[in-house]
Amino acid sequence: MESSSEEGKFGTRCIEGIVLDLEGKPIVQDPSGERISRENLQRKPNFTSALTYAKEKYKKFLQDNAEKEREALLCTKPFESMVNLRLLQINNVRLEGKYKYLPAGLKWLQWKGVL
């Protein structure tokens, strides 16, 4: 059994600051492939140009989905037990949940590049 003087020394109640800076490099996209294939399809509509255009559109779709999968997601519920949290710096992170779980005693909140 732990004594009353040792209660609260461990766990999330002890956390006073969190810094998460998850800046990701964007995936480089070449818009010229889609543009060129669309122009070729408009200028000379045939099976090859239609297939090339569909392939370029599908590549763009895959790139867009890859960007979404790279998002950093942080749930707000665990913050509820962090009653001593005073500093929270979360850059390039998307919060999911209710903001009421963020501690009322926060003195510093930095939230840049919200996703």
Beta strands, then each sheet from edge to edge (+ up, - down):
strand 1: 17-21
strand 2: 73-75
strand 3: 87-91
strand 4: 94-96
strand 5: 108-110
sheet 1: 1+ 3+ 5+
sheet 2: 2+ 4+
end
